[in-house]
Amino acid sequence: MFNLPAALKEDFIARPPTLADAEIVTAIIAAADIAETGRSEASLEETLAEWQSPDFDLANDALLVFAPDGQPVGYADIEAGAHPALPFMGVFLPPHPAAAAVGAYLMQWGEARVRQNLPRVEPEVRVALRCGSASTYQPLKAVFEAADYLIIRHYFRMMIDLDAPPPAPVWPEGITVRSAVMGQDERAVLQVRRDSFRDHWGYVEEPFEEDFQRWLYRWQSDSNFDPSLWLLAMDGDTIAGIALCRPHLTGQEDVGWVSTLGVPRVYRQRGIGLALLRHAFNEFYRRGQKQVGLGVDASSLTGAVRLYEKAGMYVALQFDLYEKELRAGRDISRQSLDEA
């Protein structure tokens, strides 16, 4: 255990959470989210699903901080994701007089945890720790900047209001649409996702089977999973594009969510992405949703923001991605479309 910053009293307690702390941590995440964006999509189910995922080590990848009066005042966790060279740290700080000092401690802890994993990363590969915040939430941004993190990217949450029936999709000749069939389509869907996202900034290749187990777990552990909203654009028996949607956001029953929209390079510039998006909008409208949202890289290499604007979406929130390099080396993530 590390020493708490001098700004914290000695009787602050920092420890790894246990499964019994799931409700406490969910409440911390919700309070921090509300302070940051005005609302939260945190749920106990999601907290437990993350903690019990096959590649998450609760005893070492998460930290919970309590004030002297027993009040929980901070939480952080680390996801290695596709590769331990580019982990992401979630930092959650509800409003509290000691929030800045708690945040400083959590940043120190996160960096030390990532350094423990350096032996798992090829010695010539660059290692950097990332974290993020809504662009307007200064308390959390100040914590990152005080720890020498720099903004490297912006992301948008884009929305469309469904006050009237959205335009019908126009499908290219030979392209049809259907819902995924569970037990049949999962591997092909993931392959299309991988083929699509290889052209996204920051993409890191990983072995298919490891990716498949992690990806499928995240979907199947969510009670909000509805395979009828896995929408597949079909070119005969070949999947030409995917729109993987969730019926709603947690706590926002009237907001549908497009988790993944992807079209492989060979099928782009044919209108498939726009048709899939409009098909999803129409399905959400039929189900009574008042809004539909998605997340997107603000500087998307494939021009996704322009596509979403063409479909009638607007920017509702901006998030800033921060990074701190912990070891220089070869960057294994995609930076441009010019890369092989």
SVG drawing of the C-alpha trace seen along z (x, -y; Angstrom):
<svg xmlns="http://www.w3.org/2000/svg" viewBox="-44 -23 57 45">
<polyline fill="none" stroke="black" stroke-width="0.4" points="0.0,0.0 1.2,-3.5 1.4,-6.4 -1.6,-8.7 -0.9,-12.3 -0.1,-14.7 -3.4,-16.5 -5.2,-13.4 -5.4,-12.6 -3.8,-9.4 -7.1,-7.8 -8.3,-7.8 -8.5,-4.1 -7.6,-2.9 -8.1,0.8 -9.1,3.2 -12.9,3.7 -14.6,7.0 -17.8,8.3 -19.5,7.2 -18.6,3.6 -20.4,3.6 -23.3,1.5 -20.9,-1.1 -18.9,-1.3 -21.9,-1.6 -23.1,-4.5 -19.7,-6.2 -19.8,-5.8 -23.3,-7.1 -22.5,-10.2 -19.4,-10.9 -21.2,-10.6 -24.0,-12.9 -21.4,-15.5 -19.6,-15.1 -22.5,-15.0 -25.7,-15.5 -26.8,-11.8 -25.6,-8.3 -25.9,-5.0 -24.2,-3.0 -25.9,0.2 -25.1,2.8 -25.3,5.4 -22.7,3.7 -20.3,3.3 -20.5,7.0 -20.2,8.0 -17.0,6.0 -15.5,7.3 -16.3,10.9 -15.1,10.7 -12.4,13.3 -9.6,10.8 -10.3,8.6 -8.4,9.1 -10.5,7.4 -7.8,7.6 -5.3,5.8 -7.1,3.8 -9.4,1.7 -9.1,-0.6 -11.7,-2.0 -11.0,-5.0 -12.9,-5.9 -12.8,-9.2 -12.2,-9.1 -15.9,-9.2 -16.4,-6.0 -17.8,-7.8 -16.6,-6.3 -14.9,-9.1 -13.2,-7.6 -12.8,-4.6 -10.6,-3.6 -10.2,-0.6 -7.9,0.4 -8.9,2.3 -6.1,3.7 -8.5,4.3 -6.8,5.5 -3.3,5.1 -1.6,4.2 0.5,1.6 -2.5,-0.7 -4.7,-0.3 -7.5,-2.6 -8.2,-3.8 -11.6,-4.8 -11.5,-7.4 -14.6,-8.3 -14.6,-11.1 -17.9,-12.3 -17.9,-15.9 -15.9,-16.0 -13.5,-18.4 -10.7,-15.9 -11.5,-14.9 -8.4,-16.4 -6.1,-14.6 -8.0,-11.3 -7.7,-11.7 -3.9,-12.3 -3.6,-9.1 -5.7,-7.1 -3.5,-8.4 -0.4,-7.3 -1.9,-3.9 -2.9,-3.4 0.5,-4.2 2.2,-1.8 -0.3,0.9 0.4,0.5 4.2,0.6 3.7,3.9 2.5,5.3 5.4,4.0 7.0,7.5 3.9,8.7 4.6,6.1 7.3,6.6 10.3,4.5 10.3,2.4 6.6,1.5 5.4,-1.9 3.3,-1.8 0.9,-4.6 -2.0,-4.9 -5.2,-6.5 -8.2,-8.0 -11.0,-10.3 -13.5,-13.0 -16.3,-15.0 -14.7,-18.1 -16.6,-20.5 -15.9,-18.8 -12.9,-20.7 -12.5,-18.9 -11.6,-15.6 -9.6,-17.2 -7.6,-19.1 -6.7,-15.8 -5.4,-14.4 -3.5,-17.5 -1.9,-17.7 -0.6,-14.2 1.0,-15.3 -1.6,-13.7 -2.2,-15.3 -5.3,-15.4 -4.7,-13.3 -8.2,-12.8 -11.8,-13.9 -14.9,-11.8 -18.6,-12.8 -21.8,-11.4 -24.2,-12.1 -28.0,-11.9 -31.0,-12.1 -34.5,-13.1 -37.3,-10.8 -40.1,-13.3 -41.4,-12.0 -40.8,-8.8 -37.2,-8.9 -36.4,-8.6 -36.6,-5.0 -33.3,-3.3 -32.3,-3.1 -30.4,0.2 -27.8,0.6 -28.8,3.2 -28.3,6.7 -28.1,5.7 -30.7,7.0 -31.0,6.7 -31.8,9.2 -31.3,9.7 -28.5,11.9 -29.2,15.5 -27.6,16.5 -25.6,19.7 -24.9,19.0 -23.7,15.5 -21.5,14.5 -18.1,15.3 -18.9,13.8 -20.2,10.7 -17.1,10.2 -14.9,10.7 -16.8,7.9 -16.4,5.7 -12.6,6.4 -12.4,5.8 -14.3,2.5 -12.5,1.2 -9.0,1.9 -9.4,-1.5 -10.2,-3.2 -7.6,-5.3 -6.2,-3.5 -7.1,0.0 -4.9,2.8 -5.0,6.2 -5.4,9.2 -5.8,12.9 -9.3,13.7 -10.2,16.2 -9.2,13.9 -11.1,11.1 -14.2,13.3 -14.4,14.5 -14.0,11.0 -16.5,9.4 -19.2,12.1 -19.0,12.0 -19.6,8.2 -22.8,8.7 -24.2,11.8 -23.6,10.5 -25.9,7.5 -29.6,8.1 -30.1,5.2 -28.9,7.5 -31.5,8.1 -30.2,10.1 -33.1,8.8 -31.2,5.5 -28.1,7.0 -28.8,5.7 -26.8,7.3 -26.6,5.9 -26.3,9.0 -24.7,9.4 -26.0,12.9 -24.5,15.0 -21.8,12.4 -22.2,9.8 -21.5,6.4 -22.1,4.3 -23.3,4.4 -25.3,2.2 -25.2,3.8 -27.7,2.0 -29.0,2.1 -32.7,1.4 -32.0,-1.5 -29.4,-3.1 -29.5,-2.2 -31.9,-4.5 -33.1,-6.0 -35.7,-3.7 -36.7,-6.0 -33.1,-6.3 -31.9,-3.6 -28.2,-3.0 -26.1,-2.0 -23.1,-0.3 -21.4,0.6 -21.8,-0.5 -19.3,1.0 -18.8,1.6 -15.6,3.3 -13.4,1.3 -14.5,3.4 -18.1,2.4 -17.7,-1.3 -18.9,-4.2 -22.1,-2.3 -24.5,-3.7 -24.6,-0.6 -23.7,-2.5 -26.3,-5.1 -29.0,-2.5 -28.1,-0.5 -28.3,-3.6 -31.7,-4.6 -33.0,-1.1 -32.0,-1.2 -33.7,-4.5 -36.9,-3.2 -36.8,-0.1 -36.2,-2.3 -39.1,-4.6 -41.4,-1.6 -40.4,-0.5 -41.3,-3.9 -37.8,-5.4 -37.7,-9.2 -33.9,-9.4 -31.1,-7.3 -27.4,-7.8 -24.0,-6.5 -20.3,-7.3 -17.8,-8.3 -14.2,-9.5 -14.5,-13.2 -11.6,-12.9 -12.7,-9.5 -10.4,-8.3 -13.3,-7.0 -15.5,-10.1 -18.0,-8.7 -19.0,-12.0 -20.1,-13.3 -22.1,-10.1 -24.0,-10.6 -24.6,-14.3 -26.0,-13.3 -28.4,-10.9 -29.6,-13.8 -27.6,-13.3 -26.0,-16.1 -23.3,-16.4 -24.7,-16.2 -21.5,-15.7 -17.8,-15.8 -15.3,-13.7 -11.5,-14.2 -9.1,-11.3 -6.0,-11.8 -2.7,-9.9 0.6,-9.6 3.5,-7.8 5.1,-5.4 7.6,-3.9 8.7,-5.1 8.8,-2.6 7.0,-1.4 3.3,-2.4 1.2,0.7 -2.1,-1.1 -3.4,-2.4 -2.7,-6.1 -3.7,-6.7 -5.4,-5.0 -2.0,-4.9 -0.7,-2.2 -0.7,1.4"/>
</svg>
